Amino acid sequence: LVQSAWTVLDAASSPPLSSTAKALDALTKRFATVGTHEHPWTETCSVTVEGWRVTYVQIFKSGTQTICANLNIMGERLSWIDIARAPQATPRNVTFTFVRDPLDHFVSGYSEIEYRFSKLFPRKLSPCRRQCYRFMRVLDPMQRAEAFLEDVVSGRIYSPCCPKARQAELHIFPQTSFVRAAVSGAYHEKVYAIDMVGRLESLAEDWQRMKLHVPWWPPLKPEAGKDAHPLSDRNSPLPHRKAMSAVLKQMSLESFDQLVGARGSAAAGDVQRNRPNMATLLCEAILAADYACFGYTPSGVCAGMRVPPCTLPRGTISAPS
């Protein structure tokens, strides 16, 4: 793991940032890549038919369930599906992925983390989650969302404190980190380059762009896999997604210091003391790479941010997206 500018020795008490620049550098490194082979959930969905092997690089919270469900339907329709490893690149290997607006992706990821940390999730996570994250000890949804942001920028997310929560934590990682991991060999299946990057906001239209690469590419079935996350998607009855959206909207309208000062809670006070520029840390350290590499215009709390050059290795995306 990349260590942050401060060492997370006591999850209940994180020291204040010594400087925004140092924090930006630390967070950027921490969130640069999904990880290594220690994370078997970084997968691909593939279908192999008539000499064509089409591989989808999964990015959490970017339409994975719908896309993998469509590939499974495609495999059944075309007689068979193969999820074995491709031994080597061939002229008929085609790889694609889908991304979404970086801020929407973060909000959706937070909603998924809340669901996975709740009693509603079928697989019980380690009790370390209450010891390692401040947001788990806050009940009010708005204050809890603020505390989660503080946990993110303070280095408690993806820290050594709660390794059993790794899979849940990956849902807020930048989408570029999944792409970087795939082409660097961290996925189970080797990915050499990505031929097409579509956007979730135009899923049906961009799905059809695959016809440029695969002549027999069928239309999208948008209903496939759409009910995979009923407790974390935008129609979820849980309050966390709406709370995080509301907090980020307020952050875009006023300084974060004013926001938490007005709330005056203990959790918000911690955020106010420790994080003088939360929006900068979130947007420029965690979301910046997605804005840079996928062409989205920063909006909301990230509007007007400095967008750096894309840092994905040259040739990662082999065709215009």
C-alpha positions as CSV (number, residue, x, y, z in Angstrom):
1,L,0.0,0.0,0.0
2,V,1.1,3.5,-0.7
3,Q,1.5,5.3,2.6
4,S,-0.2,8.7,3.1
5,A,1.6,11.8,4.3
6,W,0.5,10.9,7.8
7,T,0.5,7.3,9.2
8,V,-2.8,5.9,10.3
9,L,-1.7,4.5,13.7
10,D,-4.9,5.4,15.6
11,A,-8.1,5.2,13.5
12,A,-10.0,7.2,16.1
13,S,-7.7,10.2,15.9
14,S,-6.0,11.4,12.7
15,P,-3.6,14.4,12.9
16,P,-4.5,17.5,10.9
17,L,-3.1,18.0,7.4
18,S,0.3,19.8,7.5
19,S,-0.4,21.2,4.0
20,T,-3.0,20.7,1.3
21,A,-0.2,20.1,-1.3
22,K,1.2,17.2,0.8
23,A,-2.3,15.7,1.3
24,L,-3.0,16.0,-2.5
25,D,0.2,14.1,-3.3
26,A,-0.5,11.4,-0.7
27,L,-4.1,10.9,-1.8
28,T,-3.3,10.9,-5.5
29,K,-0.8,8.1,-4.9
30,R,-3.2,6.1,-2.7
31,F,-6.0,6.1,-5.2
32,A,-3.9,5.8,-8.3
33,T,-4.5,2.1,-8.8
34,V,-6.9,-0.5,-7.5
35,G,-4.2,-2.9,-6.3
36,T,-2.6,-6.2,-7.2
37,H,-3.5,-9.9,-7.4
38,E,-4.4,-9.8,-3.7
39,H,-7.7,-8.5,-4.9
40,P,-9.5,-11.3,-6.8
41,W,-12.6,-9.2,-7.3
42,T,-11.0,-7.2,-10.0
43,E,-12.4,-9.2,-12.9
44,T,-13.3,-9.1,-16.6
45,C,-16.4,-10.4,-18.4
46,S,-15.6,-12.1,-21.7
47,V,-17.4,-13.7,-24.5
48,T,-15.7,-15.7,-27.2
49,V,-17.5,-16.6,-30.4
50,E,-16.3,-17.5,-33.9
51,G,-12.8,-16.3,-33.4
52,W,-13.7,-13.1,-31.7
53,R,-12.9,-12.6,-28.0
54,V,-14.6,-9.5,-26.5
55,T,-13.5,-8.5,-23.0
56,Y,-15.2,-6.0,-20.7
57,V,-13.0,-4.4,-18.0
58,Q,-15.2,-4.1,-15.0
59,I,-15.2,-0.8,-13.2
60,F,-17.3,-0.8,-10.0
61,K,-20.4,1.4,-10.0
62,S,-20.1,2.1,-13.8
63,G,-22.8,-0.3,-15.2
64,T,-20.9,-3.5,-14.6
65,Q,-24.0,-5.6,-13.7
66,T,-25.9,-4.6,-16.9
67,I,-22.9,-5.0,-19.1
68,C,-21.9,-8.4,-17.8
69,A,-25.5,-9.6,-17.9
70,N,-25.6,-8.6,-21.6
71,L,-22.4,-10.5,-22.3
72,N,-23.9,-13.5,-20.6
73,I,-27.0,-13.2,-22.7
74,M,-24.9,-12.8,-25.8
75,G,-22.9,-15.9,-25.0
76,E,-26.0,-17.9,-24.6
77,R,-27.5,-16.6,-27.8
78,L,-24.3,-17.3,-29.7
79,S,-24.0,-20.8,-28.2
80,W,-21.3,-20.5,-25.6
81,I,-19.5,-18.2,-23.2
82,D,-15.9,-18.5,-22.2
83,I,-14.5,-16.8,-19.1
84,A,-11.2,-18.5,-19.3
85,R,-8.0,-16.5,-19.6
86,A,-6.9,-15.4,-23.0
87,P,-3.4,-17.0,-23.6
88,Q,-2.2,-14.1,-25.8
89,A,-3.3,-11.1,-27.8
90,T,-4.8,-11.9,-31.2
91,P,-5.9,-9.6,-34.0
92,R,-9.5,-10.4,-33.0
93,N,-9.3,-9.5,-29.4
94,V,-11.5,-6.5,-28.6
95,T,-11.6,-4.9,-25.1
96,F,-14.0,-2.2,-23.9
97,T,-15.2,-0.5,-20.7
98,F,-17.7,2.1,-19.5
99,V,-17.2,5.1,-17.3
100,R,-19.5,7.7,-15.8
101,D,-19.3,11.3,-14.4
102,P,-16.6,11.2,-11.7
103,L,-18.7,12.9,-9.0
104,D,-21.7,10.7,-9.7
105,H,-19.4,7.7,-9.5
106,F,-18.1,8.8,-6.1
107,V,-21.7,9.3,-4.7
108,S,-22.8,5.9,-6.0
109,G,-19.7,4.3,-4.5
110,Y,-20.4,5.8,-1.1
111,S,-24.0,4.4,-1.3
112,E,-22.6,1.0,-2.1
113,I,-20.1,1.1,0.8
114,E,-22.9,2.1,3.2
115,Y,-25.0,-0.8,2.1
116,R,-22.1,-3.3,2.4
117,F,-21.3,-2.0,5.9
118,S,-24.9,-2.4,7.0
119,K,-26.8,-5.3,8.5
120,L,-28.7,-5.7,5.2
121,F,-25.6,-6.9,3.4
122,P,-25.8,-10.8,3.3
123,R,-22.0,-11.3,4.0
124,K,-21.1,-9.9,7.4
125,L,-17.9,-7.7,7.3
126,S,-15.4,-7.6,10.1
127,P,-16.3,-5.5,13.2
128,C,-13.2,-3.5,12.5
129,R,-15.3,-1.2,10.4
130,R,-16.6,0.6,13.5
131,Q,-13.1,0.9,14.9
132,C,-11.5,2.2,11.7
133,Y,-13.9,4.7,10.3
134,R,-15.4,7.7,12.0
135,F,-18.4,7.9,9.8
136,M,-19.6,4.5,11.2
137,R,-20.1,6.2,14.6
138,V,-22.4,9.0,13.2
139,L,-26.1,8.4,12.9
140,D,-27.4,11.5,11.2
141,P,-27.2,10.9,7.4
142,M,-25.9,14.3,6.5
143,Q,-23.3,14.4,9.3
144,R,-22.4,10.8,8.4
145,A,-21.7,11.7,4.8
146,E,-19.5,14.6,6.0
147,A,-17.6,12.2,8.3
148,F,-17.1,9.8,5.4
149,L,-15.5,12.6,3.4
150,E,-13.2,13.2,6.3
151,D,-12.3,9.5,6.5
152,V,-11.5,9.5,2.8
153,V,-9.1,12.5,2.8
154,S,-7.5,11.5,6.1
155,G,-6.3,8.2,4.9
156,R,-8.7,5.9,6.7
157,I,-10.1,4.5,3.5
158,Y,-7.9,1.7,2.1
159,S,-5.6,1.9,5.2
160,P,-4.1,-1.1,7.0
161,C,-6.7,-0.7,9.7
162,C,-9.5,-2.9,8.2
163,P,-8.2,-5.1,5.3
164,K,-11.5,-7.1,5.2
165,A,-13.3,-4.0,4.0
166,R,-11.1,-3.7,0.8
167,Q,-13.7,-4.8,-1.7
168,A,-16.3,-2.4,-0.3
169,E,-13.8,0.5,-0.3
170,L,-12.9,0.0,-4.0
171,H,-16.3,1.3,-5.0
172,I,-15.1,4.9,-4.6
173,F,-11.8,4.4,-6.3
174,P,-11.3,6.5,-9.5
175,Q,-12.3,4.7,-12.7
176,T,-8.8,5.3,-14.1
177,S,-7.4,3.1,-11.3
178,F,-9.3,0.1,-12.6
179,V,-8.1,0.7,-16.1
180,R,-4.5,1.2,-14.9
181,A,-4.8,-2.1,-12.9
182,A,-6.2,-4.0,-15.9
183,V,-3.4,-3.1,-18.3
184,S,-0.7,-3.6,-15.6
185,G,-1.7,-7.2,-15.1
186,A,-3.6,-6.9,-11.8
187,Y,-6.8,-8.4,-13.3
188,H,-7.1,-12.2,-13.6
189,E,-7.2,-11.8,-17.4
190,K,-4.5,-10.0,-19.2
191,V,-5.6,-6.8,-20.9
192,Y,-3.3,-5.2,-23.5
193,A,-5.2,-2.0,-24.4
194,I,-8.8,-0.8,-24.3
195,D,-10.4,-0.3,-27.7
196,M,-13.5,1.5,-26.7
197,V,-14.5,3.6,-23.7
198,G,-18.2,4.3,-23.5
199,R,-20.1,6.5,-21.1
200,L,-22.8,5.2,-18.8
201,E,-24.9,8.4,-19.5
202,S,-25.2,7.2,-23.1
203,L,-25.0,3.5,-22.5
204,A,-27.3,2.3,-25.4
205,E,-25.7,4.6,-28.0
206,D,-22.1,3.9,-26.9
207,W,-22.8,0.1,-26.7
208,Q,-23.7,0.2,-30.4
209,R,-20.3,1.8,-31.1
210,M,-18.8,-1.7,-30.5
211,K,-20.2,-2.6,-34.0
212,L,-17.1,-0.7,-35.3
213,H,-15.0,-3.4,-33.8
214,V,-17.3,-6.5,-33.8
215,P,-19.6,-6.8,-36.8
216,W,-22.1,-9.1,-35.1
217,W,-22.5,-6.9,-32.0
218,P,-26.2,-7.1,-30.8
219,P,-28.3,-4.3,-29.4
220,L,-28.2,-3.6,-25.6
221,K,-30.8,-5.1,-23.4
222,P,-31.0,-2.3,-20.8
223,E,-33.2,-4.3,-18.4
224,A,-30.6,-7.0,-17.9
225,G,-28.9,-6.7,-14.5
226,K,-30.6,-3.5,-13.6
227,D,-32.0,-4.8,-10.3
228,A,-28.6,-6.0,-9.0
229,H,-28.2,-3.2,-6.4
230,P,-31.7,-2.3,-5.1
231,L,-30.3,-1.0,-1.8
232,S,-27.6,1.2,-3.2
233,D,-28.8,2.5,-6.6
234,R,-30.5,5.8,-7.1
235,N,-33.9,4.3,-6.2
236,S,-32.6,2.9,-2.9
237,P,-34.8,3.5,0.2
238,L,-31.6,4.0,2.3
239,P,-30.8,7.7,2.9
240,H,-27.1,7.7,2.3
241,R,-26.9,8.4,-1.4
242,K,-29.3,11.4,-1.2
243,A,-27.4,12.7,1.9
244,M,-24.0,12.6,0.1
245,S,-25.5,14.4,-2.9
246,A,-26.9,17.0,-0.6
247,V,-23.6,17.6,1.2
248,L,-21.7,17.9,-2.0
249,K,-24.3,20.3,-3.4
250,Q,-23.9,22.5,-0.3
251,M,-20.2,22.3,-0.6
252,S,-20.5,23.7,-4.1
253,L,-22.5,26.7,-2.9
254,E,-20.4,27.7,0.1
255,S,-17.0,26.9,1.7
256,F,-16.8,23.6,3.6
257,D,-15.7,25.5,6.7
258,Q,-18.9,27.5,6.7
259,L,-20.9,24.4,6.1
260,V,-19.6,22.4,9.1
261,G,-19.4,25.4,11.3
262,A,-23.1,26.0,10.8
263,R,-23.9,22.3,11.7
264,G,-21.7,22.5,14.9
265,S,-21.7,18.8,15.5
266,A,-18.8,16.9,17.0
267,A,-18.2,15.0,13.8
268,A,-18.5,18.1,11.7
269,G,-16.2,19.9,14.0
270,D,-13.5,17.3,13.5
271,V,-13.9,17.8,9.7
272,Q,-13.6,21.6,10.2
273,R,-10.5,21.4,12.3
274,N,-8.6,18.8,10.2
275,R,-9.6,19.5,6.6
276,P,-9.4,23.1,5.6
277,N,-10.1,22.4,1.9
278,M,-12.2,19.3,1.5
279,A,-13.4,20.1,-2.0
280,T,-9.8,20.5,-3.2
281,L,-8.8,17.1,-1.7
282,L,-11.7,15.3,-3.1
283,C,-11.7,16.8,-6.6
284,E,-8.0,17.3,-7.3
285,A,-6.6,14.2,-5.6
286,I,-9.3,11.6,-6.1
287,L,-11.5,12.6,-9.0
288,A,-9.0,14.6,-11.2
289,A,-7.6,11.6,-13.1
290,D,-11.1,10.6,-14.3
291,Y,-11.8,14.2,-15.4
292,A,-8.5,14.2,-17.2
293,C,-8.7,10.9,-19.0
294,F,-12.4,10.5,-19.8
295,G,-13.2,14.1,-20.9
296,Y,-15.9,15.0,-18.4
297,T,-16.3,18.7,-17.5
298,P,-15.9,19.2,-13.8
299,S,-19.2,20.4,-12.3
300,G,-20.8,20.9,-8.9
301,V,-18.3,21.0,-6.1
302,C,-15.5,20.3,-8.6
303,A,-16.4,23.1,-11.0
304,G,-13.5,25.3,-11.9
305,M,-10.9,22.8,-10.6
306,R,-7.5,22.4,-12.3
307,V,-7.6,19.4,-14.5
308,P,-4.2,17.8,-14.9
309,P,-3.0,15.8,-18.0
310,C,-4.1,12.2,-18.2
311,T,-1.5,10.0,-16.6
312,L,-2.6,6.6,-18.0
313,P,0.3,4.9,-19.8
314,R,0.5,5.7,-23.5
315,G,-1.5,3.3,-25.6
316,T,-3.8,2.2,-22.7
317,I,-6.8,3.5,-24.8
318,S,-6.0,2.4,-28.3
319,A,-8.9,4.1,-30.1
320,P,-10.6,7.5,-29.7
321,S,-13.3,7.4,-27.0
